[in-house]
Amino acid sequence: MRPGKPLAVVVTLVALAGCSFEQPAALVSAVDFSPREAEIGDRLEVIGSGFPEGKAATLSFKGDLHRPGQEPQRGVEIVVPAVSTSANRVSLLLTEQLQGDLCGKGDGADHTTFRGEVTVAFAARTTGAPPITGVVPNVVLDVQGPAVPTELARAREAESRRALDFIGVSIDPKAALPPFVVTAVLPGSRAERAGILASDAIVAVDGVNARSPSDFTFAGDRSATFTLARGRLKEPIERSVDVQGFRERAPKELALSGVLIGVVVMLFALWLAPVARMLGWIERRVAARLRERLSTKKTLGNRPRRLWSVVQASIADEVTPAGEPLFVRLLPYVLFLATSAGATTIAFGKPLVSVDLDFAIAAGSSLTLLVVVALMNAGWHAKGHWSIGAGLKGALATLALQLPVMVGLGCVVLATGSVRLGDIVHGQGVTPWSWNAFRNPALFLAFWLILFASFPEARRPKQRLPEADLDEPGARGGLMFYVEWGHLLVVGTLTAMLFLGGWKLPHPPAPGGVLWPALGALLLQVKCWGVVGMVVALRWALPRVHTDQMIGVLFRYVAPAALFTLAGSAAWASWRESPAWRAVDPVLGYVLFGLAVGAVLKFARAVSGHVRAPSAPMHVNPWL
């Protein structure tokens, strides 16, 4: 060995010994979770040791959610922010948002039993290092559900009592709190065959802890698992009871077949109905407008691209007519930005005024402003003086035409039992077939009723030939133009919230932050654009119709349809717990969504065929 090598080795060892390595972070220990029953405002705590005091943390609920009468949700993970209040406690408040994540929202919200594990996590000091975690296994947490309408609560309790009667079990009808002791078991009943005895106390049914008389409804269609406390036994026992036949609904294996058959039948009925003639006329009318544009506008590219450029240019001209000053052309976009700001605020969970009043204030103020401006605008004569009679006539005509819109929006409130926009949005799903527009036939009709009632333009002057009308000049006509556009944007935003899922997105991957609410707000704007775009497309394709011309159609067709829709929505809300409702509910959303998609595809194909086929343009106005 060379003489220099030992010296180099010694120097290297001394240098390594002098280096300071970061000590590994101390592990935390989580041993318990409390309380086991909670409601909004209660403090949830993880008890353990080694928690960094005063530091931010996250709690993850990983497990299954059990609700009365519903299939359990398996493998759910809910992440919420928390804080370490001491070296052995991490706590958070049970907020309305967390209650909604655990108990659900809308009609399906109910008392929920969470079964799984709770993980507390702290961010590591070293960037990029994994978080420091502690796990509390086998946590059982009962969370009281949000308040529901009285009729729904009574229907749930009646269904729970019917479930016990079905298996032959009787409990004290006056018992409102646990323990729920079995007072009698019918001889030869399903409960007796399963081994349930009188004097047993019902602890849980299908994983749902029995906390009220509404918690006994079975989750499955074949069997139900009863957890019982018996005599002096320290541990509860379980008994499986056959419940086949309790629910009168088709098996899940036949859902796809039911969807296909329902779509075919409804499409066949649609084309046989008298409305098919009107749809055919609209198809030919749209094709005629497109042919006119194609013959006068020279565009490059293939036919689909040319059609798209023509439609885009035509709708843009309808929104902001060509030849107007730049300020007038930009004002509709300014109105849209103002409306979008309010919708974005609600999407971020911040009420404009109050969560209970935002819906009524938005709809009522927009309608009031539209009617007041119509009163002022309709009363002016060509000679320059104003008439109260003509003004009242125009205002009443505008109000009458907007009543179907308000009835359609009210149908959603009646069906969901809430006036809170957040509750209505969260009660819908992410997929289109789980939106309110496709939840039942009444809401499906209400959605199209809103689009139809928004089609006429209140700012058009009363002339014998509306096709030859020009926009009313002067400040009065411009004011009506702006107010009408603002009202259409408000109605489009409310329709997107109430019927099309609003800002609903899948559960965020991590709590906090603004990215996920921002994406939800953007989704809401896209849906609002879609609703407004459909109304604008109707106004572009069809002859210009003034509100006065629509009054006869309103009282002859639209008003009866609105009343029928309102009655259907009320009936559907009262039948939501009936066996017939359960039989059609699993597939109804798919059927209505398939019907809508099929109708749109058929309409597009028919229009494309009419555009290719030479035919004389049609100028007949069906409302005259």
Summary of the structure (lengths in Angstrom):
residues: 624
radius of gyration: 31.7
end to end distance: 112.0
largest distance: 118.0
contacts: 1881
relative contact order: 0.09
helix: 52%
strand: 16%
